[in-house]
């Protein structure tokens, strides 16, 4: 189901991503949900799409997610 607020995101997202990356995740998740949410295993697909959107702008360095180009 789509997320209305960042506070609604799963702890695995909120606890690991910086605020801007959380915004990217939320927007990508909600967009993907409209397209894939009703498919079999749709929720897992939508989470993968959201993580892929984050990984286009951020990368993990050690335990921290940092903007690409930094």
MMTF fields as JSON, N, C-alpha, C and O atoms, coordinates in Angstrom:
{
  "mmtfVersion": "1.0.0",
  "mmtfProducer": "UNKNOWN",
  "numBonds": 279,
  "numAtoms": 280,
  "numGroups": 70,
  "numChains": 1,
  "numModels": 1,
  "chainsPerModel": [1],
  "groupsPerChain": [70],
  "chainIdList": ["A"],
  "bondAtomList": [4, 2, 8, 6, 12, 10, 16, 14, 20, 18, 24, 22, 28, 26, 32, 30, 36, 34, 40, 38, 44, 42, 48, 46, 52, 50, 56, 54, 60, 58, 64, 62, 68, 66, 72, 70, 76, 74, 80, 78, 84, 82, 88, 86, 92, 90, 96, 94, 100, 98, 104, 102, 108, 106, 112, 110, 116, 114, 120, 118, 124, 122, 128, 126, 132, 130, 136, 134, 140, 138, 144, 142, 148, 146, 152, 150, 156, 154, 160, 158, 164, 162, 168, 166, 172, 170, 176, 174, 180, 178, 184, 182, 188, 186, 192, 190, 196, 194, 200, 198, 204, 202, 208, 206, 212, 210, 216, 214, 220, 218, 224, 222, 228, 226, 232, 230, 236, 234, 240, 238, 244, 242, 248, 246, 252, 250, 256, 254, 260, 258, 264, 262, 268, 266, 272, 270, 276, 274],
  "bondOrderList": [1, 1, 1, 1, 1, 1, 1, 1, 1, 1, 1, 1, 1, 1, 1, 1, 1, 1, 1, 1, 1, 1, 1, 1, 1, 1, 1, 1, 1, 1, 1, 1, 1, 1, 1, 1, 1, 1, 1, 1, 1, 1, 1, 1, 1, 1, 1, 1, 1, 1, 1, 1, 1, 1, 1, 1, 1, 1, 1, 1, 1, 1, 1, 1, 1, 1, 1, 1, 1],
  "groupList": [{"groupName": "UNK", "atomNameList": ["N", "CA", "C", "O"], "elementList": ["N", "C", "C", "O"], "formalChargeList": [0, 0, 0, 0], "bondAtomList": [1, 0, 2, 1, 3, 2], "bondOrderList": [1, 1, 2], "singleLetterCode": "X", "chemCompType": "L-PEPTIDE LINKING"}],
  "groupTypeList": [0, 0, 0, 0, 0, 0, 0, 0, 0, 0, 0, 0, 0, 0, 0, 0, 0, 0, 0, 0, 0, 0, 0, 0, 0, 0, 0, 0, 0, 0, 0, 0, 0, 0, 0, 0, 0, 0, 0, 0, 0, 0, 0, 0, 0, 0, 0, 0, 0, 0, 0, 0, 0, 0, 0, 0, 0, 0, 0, 0, 0, 0, 0, 0, 0, 0, 0, 0, 0, 0],
  "groupIdList": [1, 2, 3, 4, 5, 6, 7, 8, 9, 10, 11, 12, 13, 14, 15, 16, 17, 18, 19, 20, 21, 22, 23, 24, 25, 26, 27, 28, 29, 30, 31, 32, 33, 34, 35, 36, 37, 38, 39, 40, 41, 42, 43, 44, 45, 46, 47, 48, 49, 50, 51, 52, 53, 54, 55, 56, 57, 58, 59, 60, 61, 62, 63, 64, 65, 66, 67, 68, 69, 70],
  "secStructList": [7, 7, 7, 1, 1, 4, 4, 4, 1, 7, 2, 2, 2, 2, 6, 6, 1, 7, 2, 2, 2, 2, 2, 2, 2, 2, 2, 2, 2, 2, 2, 2, 2, 2, 2, 2, 6, 6, 1, 6, 6, 2, 2, 2, 2, 2, 2, 2, 2, 2, 2, 2, 2, 2, 2, 2, 2, 3, 3, 3, 3, 6, 6, 3, 3, 3, 3, 6, 6, 7],
  "xCoordList": [0.847, 0.0, 0.893, 1.948, 0.495, 1.323, 1.525, 0.73, 2.602, 2.925, 2.548, 2.836, 1.912, 1.527, 2.636, 2.868, 3.315, 4.35, 5.633, 5.614, 6.734, 8.017, 7.96, 8.56, 7.241, 7.12, 6.434, 6.544, 5.741, 5.054, 5.975, 5.628, 7.136, 8.05, 8.5, 8.507, 8.875, 9.356, 10.618, 11.401, 10.807, 12.009, 13.309, 14.302, 13.313, 14.525, 14.902, 16.068, 13.952, 14.227, 14.548, 15.578, 13.672, 13.853, 15.137, 15.796, 15.497, 16.663, 17.988, 19.04, 17.955, 19.21, 19.452, 20.602, 18.4, 18.581, 18.49, 17.725, 19.273, 19.132, 17.78, 17.147, 17.338, 16.005, 15.711, 14.631, 16.647, 16.384, 16.203, 15.337, 17.0, 16.876, 15.537, 14.951, 15.058, 13.74, 12.647, 11.681, 12.795, 11.824, 11.82, 10.759, 13.003, 13.121, 12.432, 11.667, 12.705, 12.113, 10.587, 9.909, 10.05, 8.61, 7.974, 6.976, 8.534, 7.969, 8.042, 7.078, 9.18, 9.334, 8.405, 7.81, 8.276, 7.399, 5.965, 5.29, 5.501, 4.11, 3.822, 2.752, 4.761, 4.583, 4.548, 3.687, 5.48, 5.536, 4.311, 3.846, 3.799, 2.619, 1.433, 0.681, 1.277, 0.16, 0.27, -0.745, 1.49, 1.698, 1.771, 1.319, 2.326, 2.63, 2.01, 2.157, 1.331, 0.844, -0.113, -0.177, -0.858, -1.85, -1.319, -2.031, -0.09, 0.502, 0.832, 0.995, 0.931, 1.408, 2.82, 3.665, 3.053, 4.325, 4.616, 5.775, 3.557, 3.699, 4.402, 5.193, 4.131, 4.756, 6.271, 7.005, 6.743, 8.193, 8.793, 9.876, 8.103, 8.565, 8.658, 9.632, 7.636, 7.591, 8.724, 9.328, 9.027, 10.148, 11.474, 12.337, 11.63, 12.864, 13.001, 14.094, 11.905, 11.922, 12.302, 13.099, 11.741, 12.045, 13.518, 14.162, 14.053, 15.479, 16.347, 17.368, 15.952, 16.72, 16.749, 17.771, 15.634, 15.586, 16.559, 17.246, 16.616, 17.555, 18.99, 19.825, 19.272, 20.64, 21.119, 22.316, 20.201, 20.628, 21.216, 21.983, 20.864, 21.32, 22.232, 22.958, 22.197, 22.975, 23.712, 23.296, 24.814, 25.517, 25.875, 25.963, 26.075, 26.4, 27.919, 28.625, 28.391, 29.815, 29.915, 29.561, 30.398, 30.416, 28.981, 28.224, 28.618, 27.253, 26.362, 25.221, 26.868, 26.183, 25.827, 26.616, 24.64, 24.243, 24.616, 24.214, 25.392, 25.855, 25.468, 25.356, 25.266, 24.942, 26.08, 27.252, 25.734, 26.753, 27.425, 26.766, 28.709, 29.47, 30.094, 30.771, 29.866, 30.445, 31.716, 32.342],
  "yCoordList": [-1.171, 0.0, 1.234, 1.227, 2.283, 3.489, 4.126, 3.943, 4.867, 5.572, 7.041, 7.66, 7.586, 8.984, 9.892, 10.971, 9.455, 10.269, 9.467, 8.236, 10.174, 9.51, 8.687, 7.616, 9.188, 8.462, 7.106, 6.241, 6.91, 5.649, 4.605, 3.426, 5.033, 4.089, 3.022, 3.253, 1.856, 0.798, 1.237, 2.04, 0.715, 1.059, 0.776, 1.476, -0.233, -0.553, 0.564, 0.679, 1.383, 2.533, 3.753, 4.397, 4.067, 5.259, 5.207, 6.231, 4.038, 3.926, 3.93, 4.016, 3.835, 3.714, 4.829, 5.16, 5.402, 6.403, 7.82, 8.082, 8.743, 10.151, 10.691, 10.075, 11.816, 12.335, 12.469, 12.08, 13.009, 13.166, 11.812, 11.667, 10.838, 9.501, 8.871, 8.12, 9.171, 8.682, 9.29, 8.611, 10.556, 11.202, 10.536, 10.318, 10.214, 9.522, 8.165, 7.79, 7.433, 6.111, 6.206, 5.44, 7.143, 7.296, 7.611, 6.994, 8.552, 8.925, 7.767, 7.5, 7.084, 5.96, 4.815, 4.185, 4.545, 3.474, 3.762, 2.895, 4.969, 5.305, 5.272, 4.826, 5.737, 5.682, 4.238, 3.863, 3.435, 2.031, 1.263, 0.337, 1.646, 0.963, 1.086, 0.132, 2.275, 2.482, 1.56, 1.157, 1.226, 0.391, -1.097, -1.917, -1.461, -2.867, -3.423, -4.611, -2.602, -3.021, -4.187, -4.93, -4.368, -5.459, -6.737, -7.739, -6.701, -7.896, -8.924, -8.57, -10.2, -11.185, -10.771, -10.422, -10.815, -10.387, -8.919, -8.507, -8.133, -6.737, -5.89, -5.015, -6.128, -5.302, -5.475, -4.498, -6.698, -6.924, -6.228, -5.648, -6.282, -5.604, -4.106, -3.465, -3.555, -2.112, -1.686, -0.636, -2.467, -2.14, -2.173, -1.321, -3.147, -3.215, -1.979, -1.432, -1.547, -0.349, 0.874, 1.7, 0.995, 2.142, 2.151, 3.2, 0.977, 0.918, 1.269, 1.94, 0.823, 1.143, 2.65, 3.193, 3.327, 4.779, 5.455, 6.407, 4.973, 5.526, 5.306, 6.204, 4.125, 3.78, 4.549, 4.566, 5.186, 6.05, 7.366, 8.019, 7.756, 9.036, 8.879, 9.808, 7.718, 7.478, 6.154, 5.243, 6.074, 4.794, 4.592, 5.543, 3.358, 3.031, 2.995, 2.287, 3.782, 3.792, 3.409, 4.189, 2.211, 1.705, 1.493, 0.756, 2.133, 2.023, 3.184, 3.281, 4.055, 5.317, 5.421, 5.033, 5.946, 6.247, 7.69, 8.602, 7.898, 9.238, 9.537, 8.628, 10.825, 11.184, 10.79, 10.903, 10.335, 9.991, 11.287, 12.305, 11.229, 12.403, 13.123, 14.138, 12.6, 13.226, 12.55, 12.945],
  "zCoordList": [0.0, 0.0, 0.0, 0.634, -0.691, -0.756, 0.616, 1.538, 0.713, 1.954, 1.802, 0.778, 2.81, 2.757, 3.275, 2.73, 4.318, 4.966, 5.13, 5.156, 5.239, 5.483, 6.763, 6.847, 7.751, 9.022, 8.838, 9.708, 7.738, 7.461, 6.821, 6.761, 6.35, 5.696, 6.687, 7.896, 6.173, 7.066, 7.826, 7.318, 9.027, 9.802, 9.048, 9.248, 8.193, 7.434, 6.477, 6.099, 6.08, 5.216, 6.066, 5.871, 7.001, 7.838, 8.649, 8.832, 9.132, 10.002, 9.28, 9.914, 7.943, 7.21, 6.2, 5.913, 5.666, 4.616, 5.159, 6.087, 4.582, 4.957, 4.472, 3.615, 5.0, 4.671, 3.177, 2.732, 2.393, 0.962, 0.276, -0.588, 0.647, 0.074, 0.467, -0.313, 1.66, 2.075, 1.201, 0.851, 0.851, -0.037, -1.409, -1.995, -1.917, -3.198, -3.11, -4.0, -2.037, -1.848, -1.832, -2.517, -1.054, -0.932, -2.287, -2.658, -3.017, -4.319, -5.311, -6.029, -5.351, -6.278, -5.902, -6.777, -4.612, -4.155, -4.571, -5.126, -4.306, -4.603, -6.098, -6.514, -6.902, -8.356, -8.837, -9.632, -8.357, -8.76, -8.271, -8.935, -7.121, -6.578, -7.53, -7.732, -8.111, -9.039, -10.248, -10.815, -10.643, -11.825, -11.502, -12.3, -10.356, -10.082, -8.805, -8.522, -8.041, -6.733, -6.736, -5.757, -7.806, -7.851, -8.488, -8.569, -8.93, -9.534, -8.455, -7.287, -8.842, -7.867, -7.418, -8.242, -6.144, -5.557, -5.869, -5.918, -6.079, -6.454, -5.417, -5.77, -4.15, -3.114, -3.121, -2.974, -3.289, -3.346, -4.567, -4.481, -5.685, -6.896, -6.669, -7.064, -6.029, -5.784, -4.857, -5.077, -3.833, -2.942, -3.717, -3.507, -4.599, -5.4, -6.289, -6.432, -6.879, -7.726, -6.899, -7.344, -5.705, -4.848, -4.446, -4.466, -4.081, -3.728, -4.936, -4.789, -6.117, -7.326, -7.562, -7.981, -7.295, -7.45, -6.48, -6.851, -5.262, -4.273, -4.745, -4.639, -5.26, -5.654, -6.882, -7.17, -7.609, -8.715, -8.197, -8.904, -6.978, -6.423, -5.203, -4.849, -4.565, -3.34, -3.451, -4.168, -2.723, -2.609, -1.146, -0.37, -0.799, 0.583, 0.737, 0.019, 1.697, 2.029, 3.494, 4.379, 3.738, 5.109, 5.563, 4.932, 6.643, 7.169, 6.765, 7.218, 5.923, 5.615, 4.125, 3.263, 3.836, 2.473, 2.177, 2.9, 1.103, 0.744, -0.703, -1.526, -1.006, -2.398, -3.326, -2.967, -4.503, -5.5, -5.951, -6.165, -6.085, -6.48, -5.308, -5.476, -4.127, -2.935, -2.535, -1.552]
}
